[in-house]
Amino acid sequence: MPRAAEARLDRLEGRLEARLELPFEVKARNRRRQLRWMANTCGMIREMAEAAGIDPAEIGVLRLGERAAATLRGFADSPRRVLADEEAGKADDQAWIACHPGEPDSSEAMAVELERMAERYADGSAPEPDAAIGEWLVWAALRQPTAAEDSETPPPGPAI
């Protein structure tokens, strides 16, 4: 992703958080969760790209993951904080749902969109190097071995 697009995304995220008038700790927790998601997602994409023989340096969105990981290293992040952030995030999500009864769940709409994107890569093709993270995420998820495939693979070691 070009630097200008990254800067624009940062500005938009900042404006949205400013409008929400959330307490500082909630904003900080949400930011840490976003950074972890970005770093983990890009890590998975990188792993699948390498396994497919695609040079990760060619995939633009992976730079966002590198930036997220670098930012996280600057925090005093610990497994305890990760767990606390996730628990608080789940509580925030439940509170939002309780305050907005009958409104559509955004995760359902996201699942439909991801399934639509998956159709493009069912044939094994890969996204363009400058494709959005959602495209690369769907592609990488399709390449992940399923639990059934994992259980069929014999453990490494000498054959008997």
SELUMGU-788851 format. One record per residue (C-alpha): residue in three letters; x, y, z. Coordinates in Angstrom, 3 decimals. Layout:
! residues N
@residu: ALA	c1: X	c2: Y	c3: Z
...
//
This chain:
! residues 160
@residu: MET	c1: 0.000	c2: 0.000	c3: 0.000
@residu: PRO	c1: 1.468	c2: 3.394	c3: -0.943
@residu: ARG	c1: 2.583	c2: 5.640	c3: 1.923
@residu: ALA	c1: -0.071	c2: 8.228	c3: 1.044
@residu: ALA	c1: -2.816	c2: 5.606	c3: 1.436
@residu: GLU	c1: -1.354	c2: 4.470	c3: 4.770
@residu: ALA	c1: -1.269	c2: 8.068	c3: 6.025
@residu: ARG	c1: -4.858	c2: 8.628	c3: 4.908
@residu: LEU	c1: -5.986	c2: 5.476	c3: 6.709
@residu: ASP	c1: -4.229	c2: 6.645	c3: 9.886
@residu: ARG	c1: -5.950	c2: 10.048	c3: 9.644
@residu: LEU	c1: -9.380	c2: 8.463	c3: 9.112
@residu: GLU	c1: -8.921	c2: 6.119	c3: 12.078
@residu: GLY	c1: -7.874	c2: 9.070	c3: 14.221
@residu: ARG	c1: -10.922	c2: 11.125	c3: 13.213
@residu: LEU	c1: -13.280	c2: 8.232	c3: 13.906
@residu: GLU	c1: -11.847	c2: 7.636	c3: 17.374
@residu: ALA	c1: -11.988	c2: 11.357	c3: 18.144
@residu: ARG	c1: -15.707	c2: 11.413	c3: 17.311
@residu: LEU	c1: -16.471	c2: 8.402	c3: 19.470
@residu: GLU	c1: -15.444	c2: 10.255	c3: 22.652
@residu: LEU	c1: -14.255	c2: 7.049	c3: 24.280
@residu: PRO	c1: -12.132	c2: 7.012	c3: 27.432
@residu: PHE	c1: -8.395	c2: 6.932	c3: 26.756
@residu: GLU	c1: -7.963	c2: 3.353	c3: 28.026
@residu: VAL	c1: -10.715	c2: 2.094	c3: 25.723
@residu: LYS	c1: -9.100	c2: 3.848	c3: 22.736
@residu: ALA	c1: -5.691	c2: 2.466	c3: 23.710
@residu: ARG	c1: -7.093	c2: -1.051	c3: 24.103
@residu: ASN	c1: -8.867	c2: -0.856	c3: 20.735
@residu: ARG	c1: -5.675	c2: 0.365	c3: 19.076
@residu: ARG	c1: -3.651	c2: -2.496	c3: 20.586
@residu: ARG	c1: -6.269	c2: -4.995	c3: 19.382
@residu: GLN	c1: -6.161	c2: -3.506	c3: 15.864
@residu: LEU	c1: -2.371	c2: -3.653	c3: 15.797
@residu: ARG	c1: -2.334	c2: -7.266	c3: 17.014
@residu: TRP	c1: -4.905	c2: -8.252	c3: 14.399
@residu: MET	c1: -2.912	c2: -6.551	c3: 11.642
@residu: ALA	c1: 0.398	c2: -8.092	c3: 12.753
@residu: ASN	c1: -1.092	c2: -11.587	c3: 13.122
@residu: THR	c1: -3.057	c2: -11.427	c3: 9.863
@residu: CYS	c1: -0.054	c2: -10.214	c3: 7.895
@residu: GLY	c1: 2.070	c2: -12.927	c3: 9.530
@residu: MET	c1: -0.352	c2: -15.575	c3: 8.266
@residu: ILE	c1: -0.412	c2: -14.016	c3: 4.788
@residu: ARG	c1: 3.405	c2: -13.917	c3: 4.745
@residu: GLU	c1: 3.603	c2: -17.588	c3: 5.762
@residu: MET	c1: 1.122	c2: -18.705	c3: 3.104
@residu: ALA	c1: 2.825	c2: -16.565	c3: 0.440
@residu: GLU	c1: 6.213	c2: -18.087	c3: 1.205
@residu: ALA	c1: 4.701	c2: -21.593	c3: 1.078
@residu: ALA	c1: 3.190	c2: -20.740	c3: -2.330
@residu: GLY	c1: 6.493	c2: -19.424	c3: -3.664
@residu: ILE	c1: 5.350	c2: -15.788	c3: -3.665
@residu: ASP	c1: 7.907	c2: -13.212	c3: -2.548
@residu: PRO	c1: 6.366	c2: -11.456	c3: 0.489
@residu: ALA	c1: 8.286	c2: -8.296	c3: -0.409
@residu: GLU	c1: 5.960	c2: -7.988	c3: -3.420
@residu: ILE	c1: 2.809	c2: -7.882	c3: -1.243
@residu: GLY	c1: 2.126	c2: -4.262	c3: -0.348
@residu: VAL	c1: -0.160	c2: -4.806	c3: 2.644
@residu: LEU	c1: 2.536	c2: -6.732	c3: 4.490
@residu: ARG	c1: 4.244	c2: -3.416	c3: 5.183
@residu: LEU	c1: 1.232	c2: -2.528	c3: 7.346
@residu: GLY	c1: 1.791	c2: -5.708	c3: 9.339
@residu: GLU	c1: 5.465	c2: -4.859	c3: 9.784
@residu: ARG	c1: 4.510	c2: -1.385	c3: 11.011
@residu: ALA	c1: 1.932	c2: -2.849	c3: 13.402
@residu: ALA	c1: 4.430	c2: -5.350	c3: 14.803
@residu: ALA	c1: 7.014	c2: -2.607	c3: 15.286
@residu: THR	c1: 4.481	c2: -0.441	c3: 17.113
@residu: LEU	c1: 3.490	c2: -3.354	c3: 19.358
@residu: ARG	c1: 7.136	c2: -3.948	c3: 20.257
@residu: GLY	c1: 7.160	c2: -0.383	c3: 21.585
@residu: PHE	c1: 4.363	c2: -1.195	c3: 24.038
@residu: ALA	c1: 4.819	c2: -3.115	c3: 27.260
@residu: ASP	c1: 2.647	c2: -5.846	c3: 25.754
@residu: SER	c1: 2.341	c2: -9.081	c3: 27.682
@residu: PRO	c1: 0.178	c2: -12.214	c3: 27.482
@residu: ARG	c1: -1.736	c2: -10.891	c3: 30.488
@residu: ARG	c1: -2.499	c2: -7.603	c3: 28.735
@residu: VAL	c1: -3.505	c2: -9.410	c3: 25.542
@residu: LEU	c1: -5.974	c2: -11.548	c3: 27.494
@residu: ALA	c1: -7.345	c2: -8.532	c3: 29.387
@residu: ASP	c1: -7.761	c2: -6.576	c3: 26.148
@residu: GLU	c1: -9.606	c2: -9.451	c3: 24.483
@residu: GLU	c1: -11.921	c2: -9.988	c3: 27.455
@residu: ALA	c1: -12.708	c2: -6.269	c3: 27.664
@residu: GLY	c1: -13.228	c2: -6.135	c3: 23.900
@residu: LYS	c1: -15.734	c2: -8.982	c3: 24.068
@residu: ALA	c1: -17.560	c2: -7.192	c3: 26.890
@residu: ASP	c1: -17.621	c2: -3.982	c3: 24.797
@residu: ASP	c1: -19.056	c2: -5.930	c3: 21.849
@residu: GLN	c1: -21.782	c2: -7.462	c3: 24.022
@residu: ALA	c1: -22.640	c2: -4.042	c3: 25.475
@residu: TRP	c1: -22.933	c2: -2.585	c3: 21.969
@residu: ILE	c1: -25.243	c2: -5.416	c3: 20.896
@residu: ALA	c1: -27.411	c2: -4.870	c3: 23.999
@residu: CYS	c1: -27.686	c2: -1.137	c3: 23.263
@residu: HIS	c1: -28.543	c2: -1.689	c3: 19.584
@residu: PRO	c1: -31.164	c2: -4.448	c3: 19.489
@residu: GLY	c1: -32.307	c2: -5.501	c3: 16.052
@residu: GLU	c1: -29.433	c2: -3.813	c3: 14.233
@residu: PRO	c1: -27.566	c2: -6.042	c3: 11.820
@residu: ASP	c1: -24.392	c2: -7.641	c3: 13.102
@residu: SER	c1: -21.449	c2: -6.299	c3: 11.100
@residu: SER	c1: -19.625	c2: -9.619	c3: 11.410
@residu: GLU	c1: -22.378	c2: -11.322	c3: 9.401
@residu: ALA	c1: -22.024	c2: -8.788	c3: 6.594
@residu: MET	c1: -18.256	c2: -9.214	c3: 6.719
@residu: ALA	c1: -18.593	c2: -13.012	c3: 6.456
@residu: VAL	c1: -20.783	c2: -12.646	c3: 3.352
@residu: GLU	c1: -18.252	c2: -10.291	c3: 1.756
@residu: LEU	c1: -15.345	c2: -12.624	c3: 2.557
@residu: GLU	c1: -17.218	c2: -15.581	c3: 1.043
@residu: ARG	c1: -17.821	c2: -13.534	c3: -2.103
@residu: MET	c1: -14.110	c2: -12.707	c3: -2.288
@residu: ALA	c1: -13.196	c2: -16.374	c3: -1.732
@residu: GLU	c1: -14.903	c2: -17.306	c3: -5.002
@residu: ARG	c1: -12.192	c2: -15.376	c3: -6.867
@residu: TYR	c1: -9.418	c2: -17.539	c3: -5.432
@residu: ALA	c1: -11.083	c2: -20.956	c3: -5.373
@residu: ASP	c1: -9.113	c2: -21.839	c3: -8.510
@residu: GLY	c1: -5.805	c2: -21.327	c3: -6.686
@residu: SER	c1: -4.973	c2: -17.954	c3: -8.213
@residu: ALA	c1: -3.454	c2: -15.236	c3: -6.045
@residu: PRO	c1: -4.453	c2: -11.584	c3: -5.609
@residu: GLU	c1: -2.520	c2: -8.823	c3: -7.320
@residu: PRO	c1: 0.471	c2: -7.652	c3: -5.242
@residu: ASP	c1: -1.249	c2: -4.337	c3: -4.454
@residu: ALA	c1: -4.592	c2: -5.939	c3: -3.472
@residu: ALA	c1: -6.307	c2: -4.990	c3: -0.230
@residu: ILE	c1: -5.676	c2: -6.931	c3: 2.956
@residu: GLY	c1: -9.122	c2: -8.549	c3: 2.748
@residu: GLU	c1: -8.202	c2: -10.122	c3: -0.592
@residu: TRP	c1: -4.925	c2: -11.473	c3: 0.767
@residu: LEU	c1: -6.616	c2: -12.648	c3: 3.975
@residu: VAL	c1: -9.196	c2: -14.676	c3: 2.026
@residu: TRP	c1: -6.495	c2: -16.117	c3: -0.231
@residu: ALA	c1: -4.340	c2: -17.127	c3: 2.753
@residu: ALA	c1: -7.308	c2: -18.611	c3: 4.618
@residu: LEU	c1: -8.154	c2: -20.767	c3: 1.599
@residu: ARG	c1: -4.585	c2: -22.076	c3: 1.616
@residu: GLN	c1: -4.640	c2: -23.000	c3: 5.323
@residu: PRO	c1: -4.808	c2: -26.744	c3: 5.909
@residu: THR	c1: -8.064	c2: -27.876	c3: 7.485
@residu: ALA	c1: -8.159	c2: -29.789	c3: 10.776
@residu: ALA	c1: -9.020	c2: -32.956	c3: 8.810
@residu: GLU	c1: -5.977	c2: -32.489	c3: 6.572
@residu: ASP	c1: -3.794	c2: -31.925	c3: 9.625
@residu: SER	c1: -5.020	c2: -35.133	c3: 11.262
@residu: GLU	c1: -4.377	c2: -37.159	c3: 8.075
@residu: THR	c1: -0.765	c2: -36.072	c3: 7.938
@residu: PRO	c1: 1.427	c2: -38.536	c3: 9.825
@residu: PRO	c1: 3.665	c2: -37.044	c3: 12.497
@residu: PRO	c1: 7.270	c2: -36.487	c3: 11.454
@residu: GLY	c1: 9.661	c2: -39.260	c3: 12.375
@residu: PRO	c1: 10.938	c2: -42.586	c3: 11.151
@residu: ALA	c1: 8.488	c2: -44.857	c3: 9.371
@residu: ILE	c1: 7.898	c2: -48.181	c3: 11.062
//
